[in-house]
Amino acid sequence: MKPIKNSHFIFTDTDDGIKKIFLREKFFEFVCLLITDYYEKEIIENDFYKYFVNLLNDLDEDYGVFFIEHQMPTHWALSIIQNKHTTDNFDYDQRMKEISTKFERNNNLTSFVIDYTVLT
């Protein structure tokens, strides 16, 4: 069973009124990739992992998307590893750049939030 119930969350951005799609499954996949490939840790379905999955699955408006995106994927990855909201700092290094670039290329992504008209 996959933890993310629907790969796309469609919403209207209240700032600009444009219909958009949050690629929540891809966001989740990237966070998991950071845990395993960047931090070289095992993904443990602890309380924070469940909290994060619920955040992604229970979106109902643009505020939820902005809350999730307000933190970098590294924040979510470290928080899952530590099983709490982390306050650790992160330096974007060459290895992270390589992992991110490869993920973006393999998934044809430039952002986790895209204009709805791109997919319609």
CORZIMO-V13673 format. One record per residue. N is the residue number from 1. RES is the residue in one small letter. PHI is phi as a letter, one per 40 degrees, with the letter a starting at -180 (NA if undefined). Layout:
n res phi
N RES PHI
N RES PHI
This chain:
n res phi
1 m NA
2 k c
3 p c
4 i c
5 k c
6 n a
7 s c
8 h b
9 f b
10 i c
11 f a
12 t b
13 d c
14 t c
15 d c
16 d b
17 g g
18 i c
19 k c
20 k b
21 i b
22 f c
23 l c
24 r c
25 e c
26 k c
27 f c
28 f c
29 e d
30 f c
31 v c
32 c c
33 l c
34 l c
35 i c
36 t c
37 d c
38 y c
39 y c
40 e f
41 k b
42 e c
43 i c
44 i b
45 e c
46 n c
47 d c
48 f c
49 y d
50 k c
51 y d
52 f c
53 v c
54 n c
55 l d
56 l c
57 n c
58 d c
59 l c
60 d b
61 e a
62 d c
63 y d
64 g c
65 v c
66 f c
67 f c
68 i c
69 e c
70 h c
71 q c
72 m c
73 p d
74 t c
75 h c
76 w c
77 a c
78 l c
79 s c
80 i c
81 i d
82 q c
83 n g
84 k a
85 h c
86 t c
87 t b
88 d c
89 n c
90 f b
91 d b
92 y c
93 d b
94 q c
95 r c
96 m c
97 k c
98 e c
99 i c
100 s c
101 t c
102 k c
103 f c
104 e c
105 r c
106 n c
107 n b
108 n f
109 l b
110 t b
111 s a
112 f c
113 v b
114 i b
115 d c
116 y d
117 t c
118 v c
119 l c
120 t b
